[in-house]
Amino acid sequence: MIKHLPRDVWAEYQRGVDYNTAIDLYETVRVNRNFFLGKQWEGLHAPDLPKPVMNIMKRVISYQTSMITSDDVGVSFTPFRKTRDAELIASVFASEVERVLEQAKIKELHRDAIRNASVDGDACLYLYFDPEVETGQEAKGDIRCELLDNINVYFGNPYLNNAQKQPYIILAQRKTVREVKEEAKANGVPEAEYASITADRDPNQGEAGDDNDLTTLLTKFWREEGTVFAVKVTETVTVREKWDTGLTLYPIAWMPWETVRASYHGQASITGLIPNQIAINRLYAMLIRSVEMNAFPKLVYDSSKILQWSNKVGEAIAVTGGGVTDAIATAVRGADVSPQVMQVIESTVTMTRDFMGASDAARPARPAKARVSRLGGGICAHHRGPHARLLWRAHGDAHRSRPDRGVCGRGSNNGRNAGFFGNHGGFRANGGCEHALEGRCWLRRLLERDRADADAR
């Protein structure tokens, strides 16, 4: 029997909080976010020690995110039986999905979702229908998408990481008391009931400042006879009664970064590398401190002869008794820094980036592209291909370049010098279709002449 009363849903929510606390999720997410943002010296009491931040974590995560999201996401539908009507329906589906992706700004959320997964361990997209969205038509409403933190998503079976096989899923959202009351009123909840909604505190959210006006709104999804139902509650009030969503799948997309056995939460990419970041910062701090001690050494003087020392430039210092040439003051320097310190720092940074897949060797090389430039009024194209040497030999010294590149000569000689693109492509003419056709014929004659020369040899 699925429970949907406020006190029962809240009890299930608390069990999810207890599980997250048991696996130390809240503290892990807090530390990971601090290290990603550069807050890497929190909790350390060392007022005399420099606190440099060599944030290699942010650079690596930014590189990984940009590499994953560099390619755009699209959707295509292909019918199994290709008929005119089926292909038309598939085209309509594809256009509608593209419209939803654009309207809900889902593509814009991909970068934040990948960053959440790499820093927190999981990413979650929640899709729902908002009946208040203006569509420019008489009927209102459209699909919305929201990015949720992994600490606010609770699976009914926390030992299973497949979202669609869960007995239920609870989503927690922090909203103002006024927003929740207005939503309850719009859903037909009596005023006597929603008036009892009060603010609460959640220490796991990391909310800074005064959060006395926020309350926790829980949305629970479950299946009944293959259909997804939902209910919205606070700790004591039902904000929206049980309703049929009409869906067969839970409206969330869940992605752990690294799958962890027997847990629906994944492991972030930077969790295991935080000790490396701490070691780099600590070594750099000690290196800076050593340089400070050598550049600005401690001054030791005889207090029986010098009553008060002054560091002001050009100011005279009074000496009592004895000669001024006596050793009454000296500087105490620290030991010289070993060059191995910087070598260890550089080695740690390099190896950490390599292990995270962000080394220079991991960056993909750009594919060779045709390069076009205007020379003497014509177009000169360079391209790597099987006929590159052939073109170079045919044009001779018209435009010197490497023999393994196809090079067209100077000047515009109809379509011949318009440029060679592709391994077996024709010519792209500068003067229209007639020149392009002439260029293709010229290439055919050039290939035939090259075969004849080869046979003669």
N, C-alpha and C positions, 0 to 999 in steps of 0.2 A: 504494500500500500504506500503510494507516494504521499509524502506529507507536504502540505502547502499552507498551514497556519503560521502566523508570524513567529510564535515562540518555537515551533518545530524547525522552521527554516533557519532561524537564528542559532539554534543549537547545532544544526549541521554546519553552519558557517563557522562557529566556534571550534568545531572539530577540525575543520580545514586550517584554521589559524594555529591550532595546536600542532598539526602535522608540519606546517611550515616552520614553526618555532623549533620543532624537534630536529629538523634537518638544517637548522641555522640559516634559513633562507633570507630572513630580513636583515640580519647582520652582514651576510655575504653581499647582498644587493647594495647595502649602504656603503660598504668598503669599496666595492667595485666602482660605484658611481663617483665616489670621492677621488679615487685614483685616476679615473678617466677625465675628470674635470680639473685635475691638478692639485686637489687638496690631499697631499700625500704626507703631511707632517702633523696631522691632527692627533691630539692626545699626547704629544711628546713635550716634556718640560725640559728644555735645554736653551735658556736665554742667551748663552754665550756662543752657541754653535750656529754657524750659517745654515740656512735651510733652502738650498737650491732644489729645483724641481726639473729633472731631465725627463720630461713626460714622453717616453717612447710608446706608452700604451695608446695615447690618443692618436698618434701618427699612424700606428699600425691599424687600429680600428677604423680610422678614416680611410685608409688605403683599401682595407678589405671591403668596407661599405661601398666605396666608389666602384670597385671592380665588379661587385655583385650587381649593383643597380645601374651600371653603365648601359646595359642593353634594355631597351624598352620592352614592355610586356604587352602582348596582344593575344587575341582569341580568334580561332577560326573553327567553323563547323563544316563537316563533310558528311553528307548523307551516305548510308550504306548502299542504297539503290539510287543511282543518279538519274533522276527525272527532272523535268523542268520545274514542277511544283516543289519537289524536295529541295532542289538547289536554291529556289527562291526563299523557302522557309529558312534554310540554313543561313542565307545572307541576311535575312531579317534578324535572326537570333544574334549573329555576330555584330550587327550594327547596334542592337539594343544593349548588348554587353559592353561594347565600347562606349556607348553613351553613359551607362551607369559608372564605368570606371572613371570617366572624365567628370561627371557631375558630382560623384561622391569623393573625388580627389583621392582615389585609392592609390594611384601611381605616386602621388606626392608623399603618401604615408609609407611607401616601401623603404625609403632611406631610414626613417625613424624606426621602423620595425626591425630592420637588419641591425641597426645600432643597439636597440633594446636587447635583441637576442645575443649579440656578442658581448654586451656589458652585463646584463642581468641574468642571462641564461636562457630566456624564453621571449617569444614575441607573440602577441595575440591581437587579431583584428576582429572586431565585433560589428556585424552588419545588422541593421534593423530598418523598419519602415517608419518614417516620420510623416504623419498625416498633415503637418503644418507647412511643409515645404511648398513654396510657390512654384508652379510649373508653367505659368503663362496661359493656362487653360482654366476652364470652369472647375475641373476636378483638381484638388490639391493632393500633395503627398508624393514622396519619392524615397529611394533607398539612401540611407546614410551609413557611413563607416566611421568607426571610432577605434583608436589605438589604446589598448588597456595594458597596464603594468602586470607582470606575472604574479605579483604579490596580491592582486585583486581578483584572481581567477582560481576557483576551487572546484576540483573534480570530485565526483562522488566516490570513485575508486582511485586514490592517489598513487596506487602501485601500477596503474596502467596508463601509458602515455598516448593512447589513441583517443582523441576527443570524441569521435563519433560512436565509440563503444561504451561511453560512460552511462551509468544509471541516471545521473543528473549532473548538471553544471550550475554553479552559483557564481554570479558576477557581482562584485562589490564596487559601488561608486560613491564618492564623497560629494554631496551636493548641499546647497544651503537649505535651511529649514523652509524658507519661503518657496523655493522651487518645488520641493517635495509636497508641500501643502497645496500648491496650485495644481500640481499633477494629480493629487488625490481628489481635489475638488472637480477637476475636469473629468475624472473617471467615475463620478457619481458617489463618492464616499461622503457620508454624512459629516457635517461640520463638527458634531460632538466627538467624532472619532479622530479626524485628522487634526483637531485642535490639540490633541495630546502629543503630537510629534514634537520632540525636543532635540536639542543639539547633544551630541556625544563626542567623545575623544577617541582617537585611534593612534596609539603611539607608534605603530608600525609604518605609518604613511610618511613619516619624516616631515610633517607640516611645521613650518616655522611661523612664529608669531601667534596671534590670537585666532584660534580656530573654533571659538565657542559657538559660532553660528552654522557649523557644518554638522550634518548627520549622515549616517551610513544607509544607503538604499541598496537592497539586495534584489537581484533578478534571478529567479530559479527557472531552469529549463529541464524538462523531462519528457519521456515518450510514453504515450498511451496508444496502443493498437497501431503503432507505426507512425503516429503523428506527434509532432512536438508541441507540448503545452508549456505555458509560462505563467508566472505570478510575480508581482512586485510587492515587497514588504519592507518595513523597518523593524526595529526590535519589538514593537508593540502594535503596529497598525498595518493593515493591508492597504497598500496604495492603489493597487489594481488587482481585481479578482482574477482568478484562474481564467485563461482564455486560450483558444485554439489558434496557434500561429499559422496553421496551414502548411507548415514545412515538414519535410521528412528527415532533414539533417539539422544538427545544431548550428545556429547562425554564427559560428566563430571559426576562425582559422588559427590553429595553434602550431607553433614551430619552436622546438627546443634547438639550441645551438649544437650541443653535443649530448646525445642521448645517454642518460644515466640508468643503469639497470634498476628495475623495481621502483621507479619514480617517474611521475609525469613532468617534473621539473628537470631541465637540462643544466649543463654546466657551461658557464660563460668562457669565452676564449681567454680572458685575462685573469681568471681566478687562480690558476696554477702558476702564473708568472709574476704575481705581485711580489714574492720574495726577491726576484731579480730586480724589480724596480726599486725596492727598498735598499738593496745592496748598492745599486748605482748611485742613488741619492746620498747614501751614507758615505761612500768613498769620496764622492765629489765634495761633500761638506767638509770632510777631514782634510782633503787636499786644499780647499780654499782657506781653511783655518791655518794650515801649515804655512801657506804663502803669506797670510797676514802676519803670522808670528815672525817670519824672516824679513818681510818688508818693513814692518813696524815693531822692532824688537823691544823687549822690556828694558827699561833704564834703571840701573842700580847706582845709588850714590851714598856717600858718607854723610849721614845726618848730623854728625857732630861738627862738621866743617861747613856744610851747606844747610842752612835753616829751612829754606823753602825753594823747591825747584820750579822752574817755569819753562814751558815749551814755546813761549812766544818768540817769534823771529826777531833777532837783533836786541833782545832784552838782556841786560847785564845780570849776572848771578854773583851774589856776594859769597866770599869764602872766608871762614873764620879760622885763623891760625894756619901755619904751614904754607908752603908754596903752591901756586896754582898749577904747577907742573906735576904735582903729586897725583897718584892714581886715586882720585876721590870720586870718580863717576865712570861707569862703563856700561855697555849694552850687552844684554844676554840674548843670544839668538837661539832659535830652535834647530833641530837637526835638519839636514838637507832631505828633500823629498826624493824617494826612490822613483826612477822612471817606470818601474813596474806597476805603480798605482794607475797611471794613465793607460798603460797597456791593458790592465785588467778591466778598466772601465770600458774602453773601446771594444775589447773582446766580448764582454758581457752584452753590450748593446747590439753588436753585430750578430752574435749567436741567438739572442732573444728574437731579433727581427727575422732571422733565418728560420727558426723553429716555428714562428707564427706565419710563415709563408709570405712575408713582406720584404724579402731580400731583393736586391737589384736584378738578380738572375731570374726571379719569378715574374718580373714584369714582361708581359708579352711584347714581342717586337711588332712594329707597325708593318703591315704588308706593303710590298712595293706597289706604287701607283704610277700611272702615267703622268709625266711632267711635261707641261706644255709651256713654251715661251715663244715670243715673237722675235724673229730675227730678220732684218731687212725687208720688212713688210709681209713676210710669209709666216708660217707656223712651223715650229720645230718641236717634235715630240720625241721623248726618250722612253723606251720601254724594254723590259727584260722579256725575252721570249725566244722560241726556236729560230725565228727568222731575223733576229736582231743583227747577227753577224752578216747575214745576207744583205740587209739594207745598208749597213755600214760600208761594205765593200762596193755596193752599187753607187753610193754617193761620194765615196772617196773622202777627200779633205774638205768637203763643203762645210762641215761643222765638226771639228775634231772632238772626240770623246772616247770613252772606253770601247774597245771592239765588241764587248759582250752586250752592249746596249744598242738598240735600234736608233738611228739618228737620221733625221731628214735634213736635207740641205737648205741653204739660205734661199730666200726669194719665194714667191708664190708661182709655181709652175702648174697652173690648173689645180687638179686634185692630187697630183703626185706627191707633193711635199706637204700635204695637209696634216699628215701624222699617221702613225701606225699604232693602233690600240688593240690589245688582246693577242693571244697566241695565234689564232686563225681568223681574226677579224679583218675587215676591209679597211678602207681609208675614211677618215672623217674629213670631208672637204670643207674648204674655207669659202667656196664659191657656189654651194648649192648641190642639188641632186646630180646635175650633169657631171660636175667635177668628181663627185663621189663615185659615180659609175665608172668614169675614166680611171680613177685611182684603183678600183678593183681589177679592171682589165689590165692595167699596168702591172699590178702585183702578180696576176696570173702569168703574164709574159715573162716577168722576172723569175718566177719559180721554174718555168719551163726552160729558160736559158740556163739556170743553175743546174738543172738535171742533165741538160745536154753537156755542159762543161764537165760534170762529174763522170758521165759515160765516156767522154773523150779521154779523160785522164786514166 
